[in-house]
Structures are given as structure tokens and as C-alpha cells.
Amino acid sequence: MGLTFAATLTERGFDVSFELAPGETLAVLGPNGAGKSTLLTLLAGLLAPTSGRAALDGSVLFDVGPGRRVLTEPRQRGVALLAQEALLFPHLTALENVAFGPRSRGEHRAAARARALQWLDRVGAGDLARRRPAELSGGQAQRVAIARALAADPALLLLDEPLAALDVAVAPAVRTLLRDVLAGRSAVIVTHDPLDAFLLADRVLILDGGRIVESGATAEVLTRPVTAFGARLAGLNLVLGRASSTGFTADNGLDVPSADPLPTDRRLALIVRPGSVTVSRDPAAPPGTVRIGAEVDDVEHRGDLVRVHVAGLAADVPPADVVALGITPGLRLFVGFRHEDASIYPL
């Protein structure tokens, strides 16, 4: 039956509804203050909604409205929350931490410890069973925390930025582990990293201002974004506009020919990768390309490239070209791309 969720929280301007199929992983993304943490705390039972109803596999998590107020206690929801920090009990060993969930449900101590050891082995932490949290590295502690969450056999696993507190050298291994243990398991993962969404999630939901602004299959949302935030996550330029007699006319004045007919009854989006955008002092566009001129808004270093922002487009440029062209904020510059490097689709 999966998860059905609909809730409002008036004081936070939160109003979100969605469904999650059994065994499906949903990635929730959005800027700070978008409502991601509110969503998780409502599901976990740490916060009560102003109104709404949520049910997990047919069991009501909450049902609040005129004349009714059902709030199932957190420990009775079948929901486990994995936070950014491992939050292990400092006085218990890794084995005892993982066995805590089964024991709290009334499982016999020996059976709970056996289950805990199975999960520690599953997450590659079986040799850490006798260690206390103070003796674990960050990556080891997070592995134990994952085992603890799953040993409770939750119907729904909630993950709140589970890799954010990990060293960049450790995060890829833990991400691979999560990919394995989440397979076929119902989960909601809040993240700022689009890589988490690509590798872990079946679907993506993007929040902004307490509302859903984009949702759908992961590949669809992160390759055909419809909002500026979604485009930034996907590493793409997004320009909005409408169909014209020759193709696509963007809000910034850019005209892009299209061999295919475009719908005239709705807004259109054009996406192009920053690496495909060129910069020049010359306004003339070579055959098969388009260009638009404007003052440089910003220049930012990004590793071995420099990202130049002009007319709502970002271009990744080698540092030598930045020096040769004398690119600084305020300089008038022309940016463009080849027709075939852009994709246009209706919103």
C-alpha cells in the first residue's frame, strides 16, 4: 500500500501532498527553509500538522482536521530516522546500539543481538561490534547508525542528509552501502547533493517555500528541470521563453531556431550545459550558433575552470581565456552556444 501523505503546517507555510509506492525511495531536495526537515519531522511524529492525513501500509500516522485528531506515537509508526550525525548511545557498544531497536519491541536479548550482528556484518561493521561510539570514526559510526535503523525493521526509513557529516573520502563508500540496503525498501531521503538523488532515489521531489515545485522520476527531474533550483542541481542553464515564428524566444532576448514545431500555448524551457556555452568579445555568431550580449554579472572559480555569468547563462571558461579576454564583472561580453547543444521542451 505504501505511503500517502498530505499535511499543512500553517505557521511554517507548509502544504505538501505526495504518495510513495512500496519499496520506492524518494529524494527530497530544496533550498534552505524549503520545508524538507518539516516533512521528515511530520513523518517521524516529532511534529504535529495543522491539518492533514498520512498513512503507511494502511496504518494511520496522523489524521488531523475538524473534529478529529489522531497522532500515532513515534515508536508505534514503524518509521526509523537516520540523521546527519550518527547519534549513537555513547554508553553502549556498537552491537548493543544496533540491538536496541529489536529489544525495544520486546525481542529476546539473544535474538536481538543475533539480528544486530547480522546487520553489522551487512554494513561492513561486524568487527566493530564491541567498540563504543567514542572509538569509532565518523564513517564507522554512520555504518553502525545505518545498521541500527534497519535492525528495527522499519516500514519506512527516513534519512536526513546522511552523508553530510562524512569526510569526502568516506562518503562514496557509505553512499554505495545505502544504495545496497535501500534496494526494495520504502525510504525518504532529504539531501542537498544531486548525486544522492541520482544514485539512491527512484523519484525526486523538490520543495520551495513549503510547496512542491517539481516532482517526478529522478532522471526526468534532473535532466529536464523546470525551476532554477532544479537546473542548478542538475548543473544546467535554464532559460524560459515561448515559441516564436522561427523557434524559441527566451525571456532574456535570445532567439534559438528550432527545426521541430514548438507548442505555442504554454511556456517553454531551454537547457544547455555551462561547458557548451562560449564567450567572446565578438557579437557575430558563427553559422549554427546563437549569441547574446550583456554585462558580466559574476565570475567564480570552480576548480580548473572559471564560471562566467552573463544574461542569465553560465559559461565554464578556462582561466587562460578569462585573462586573454579581460573578463571581469561589468564587462560587456557575448555568450552563446550551438543550436544542437540546447534542448527545448514545454513546461
N, C-alpha and C positions, 0 to 999 in steps of 0.2 A: 504493500500500500504506500510505503514511502512517507514523505513529509509534506504536509500542507501548512503554509504559514501566511498569516495576514495580521498585521498589527499596526497600530498607531500609538505614538507617544507624543502627546501634544506639546509638552514643554521643550522637546528637542526637535520639533518639526519633522518627526519621523513617520513615514507612511509607506510601508513596503508589503508586497504580496508576491509569493512565488511558490512553486512546487518542486520537490526533489524526488526523483524516482528511486526505488530501492537499488542499492548498490552504486549509486551515482555520486560523484564528487563535484561539488560546486565551489568555484573560486570567487570570492567577493573582493572587489578592488574599488578604489576610490580615493580621492584626496583626503587629507586630514580633516576630521569633523564631518565626514560624509554620512556617518551612521553605521560604519562597519562594526565597531565594538558594541554599539547598541543592539544590533542584530544578534550577535553572539550571546550577550548577557540576557536578552529576552528568551532565547532558546534554552540557555542553561538554567533559567529560573532565578537568576540573580537580580532581575528587574521585572517589574510588572507593567504591562501595557496599559494605556488609557482605554483602549478597546481592541478587540480582535480575537482571533481563534487560531490555534496551532494544534495539529495532531500528528503523532508519529506512529506509523503502523497501526492506526486505528485507536491509539490511546491519546487522550486529550492532554496536552501540555498546559494550555491555558485557554479559557473561554470567558472573555470579559465584555460586558455590554449592559444595556439597560435591563435591570432585574436579574442579572447573572454575574457571578464572579467565581470562576473555578481556576485555581492556581495550584497545579500539582507541584509538590515539593521537589527540589532539585535532585535529591538522591533517589527519587522514585520515577524519574523521567526516562531512564535508560540512555542518558546523554553523558558523554565524557568530554571535558575541556582540556586541551593541551595548550598551555600558554607559551609566551616567548621565553620566559625563564622556566627551568625545569621544575622548581618549587617542590623538590623532594623533601620528605620529612628528615630533618638533619640527624635525629637520634636513631633512625632505623637504617639497617643495611639496604643495599640495592634490592636484594631478594625480598626483604620484609616490606619495602616500599611497593614493589610490584604485587605482592600478595595481599596488600591492604584492601584492594577493591573486592576480590573474591571473599575475603574474610568478612568484610562489612556486610556482604549479602548472606552471611550465615554458612558459608562453605567451611568444611572441616579444615583445620590448620594444615594437616599433611597434604590434602588435596589442593589447597590454595597455594602452598609452597611449590608443589609439583607443577601447577599451572604457571606460576610465576617464573620458575626456572625454564619452562618451555618457551615463554615469551622473551626472556632474556637471551636465550640461545637464538631465537628467531631474529632478534635485532642486533646480534653480534656482540652481546654483552654478557654472555654466560660466565666468563672468567672474572666478572666484576661483582658477582653475587654477594660476596662477603664484605665488600667495601662500603663505607659510609659516604654520603654526598661530598663531604669535605675532601675526600681522597680521589674524587673524580674530576676529569677535565670537563670543559663545557660541552664538548661533543659527546663524551661518555654519559654525562648527566642527562642530556637530551635523549639519548638512546634509552636510558632507563625510564625516563618520563614517558616515552612512547610506549614502552612495554607495559608500564603501569596503567596507562589509559586503555590499552587494548585488552589487558588481562581482565578488566571489568566487563568485557564483552558488551560494549555499548551498542545500542541500536543506531545511534548517531554519534559520530566523532566530530568535535569542534576543534579547529586548530587556529590559534591566534598568532600570526606571524611566527611560526615555529622555528624558522631559520634565522630570524633577525638578530638574535643574540650570539650566533655562532661565528667563529672565525671563517674568513672566506676560504681557507684551505680545508675546513671541516664540512661546511655547508653542502657541497656537492654529494658527499657520501651519505649524509643524512637525507638529502632530497631523494637520492636513489632508493634508500631504505623506505621512505614514505611512499614512493611510487609502488613498491612491492606490497607493503602492508595495507595500502588503501584500495588495492585492486578488488573490486566487487563489494566494497564497503561503503555505506552511506556516510558522507562527510561534507562538512562546510569548512573551507579554509579561507581565512582572511589574510591577505598578503599585499605588499607593495611591489613585489617582484613579478613581472610578467612571465619569467621563466618558470616560476612555480605553477602558474596557470597553464602554460603550455605543456608541462611535463606531468602535472598531477591531476588536472581537472578535466571533466567531460564538458562542463558548461561554465560560462563566466557571467557574472552579474556585476555591473558597475553602478555604484551609488554616488550620488552627489546631492548635498543638501537634504539628506534623508529620503531621497526618492530614487527609484531605478531609472537610469538614463540610457543604459544599454544592457541587453541580455541576449544570450543565445549560445550556440555551440562555440567552444573555445576558438577553433580555427576561424570561424566566421567573424567573431567579435574582434579578434586581434589581427585579422588581415583585411577586414573591411569595416573599420571603425566609423562611427557616426558622430562622435564627440571629440573635442580637442584633447580631453584627458585620455580617451581610448587610443587616439592617434599617438600621443606621447608614449604611452605604454608599449605600443607596437613599434615604436621607433620610426614613425611615418609622418610626412607632412600631410595635413588635411586642409583642403580648401573647399569652401562651399560656394555654390553658384546655381545657375539654371541653364537649360538648353537654349541655344541660340540658332540662328539660321545656318551657321557653319559648324556648330558643335557645342562647346561648353564655354560659357562666360562666367568667370569667377567673380565673387564679390569684390576682390581686390583689383579687378580690371583685366585680369589675364584671360586671353582668348585661346582656347585649345581646340583645333579641328578634331572632328570625330567621323570616321568612316561609317560607323553604325548609328542608326537613328536613336535619339535620346528622348525619354519621356518629357513632355512639356508641362505636365500637370502637377509636378512635385519638385522639391528641391533636390539637387544633385550634390554628390561629394566627389572630389578628385583627390587621389592619394599618389604620392611619389616619395621615394626614399631620399633622404638627405644626400646620400652618396651619389645619386643620379642628378642632383642639381648642380649646375655650373655657375660660376660668377665671372663677370667681365666688365671692363670699362666701356666696351663697345655695345651700342644699342642694337646693332644689326644682328638678327637671328639667322644662323645658317639654315639651309634647307632642312626641313623635317624637325625643326626645333621651335620653341616659343621663348620669348624673353619679356621681362617686365622690369622697369627701373624704379628705384626708390632709395631713400636714405637707409644706411645700415642701422638697424635698431640695437644690435648687441653682437659681441664677439666673445666666444668662450672656448677655452682649451679643453679638448676631450682626448687625452692620451696623445697619440701621434698625429691627430688631426685638429683642426680648428673649426668650430661650428659658427657660421656666419648667418645672422638672422636679418632677412630683408623682405619686405612686402608680405609678411605672413608665411614665408618659406624659410626653411633652414637648409643650409648647404654645408657639407663637410668638405673642407678645403685643406690641402697640405700647407704646413707653415710657410714653406718657401713661396707659395703663391700669395699668401697673405702679405708677406714682406714685399714681394715684387709689385703687387697692386696697391700697396699702402693702405690696406683695409683697416679702418678704424670706425667706431660709431659716428654717425653723421655724414660719412662719405656717401655720395650718390653712386650706386652700383646697379648693374643689371644682372638679374638671375634668371635662369631658365632650365629647360630640360627637353629631351627628345620626346616626341609625341608618344612613341611606343613604351616609354618608361613610366607613363602615367596610367592609372586605372580610374574610370569614371563609373559611378553607379548611383542609383536613386536612393534617397533616404527613406 
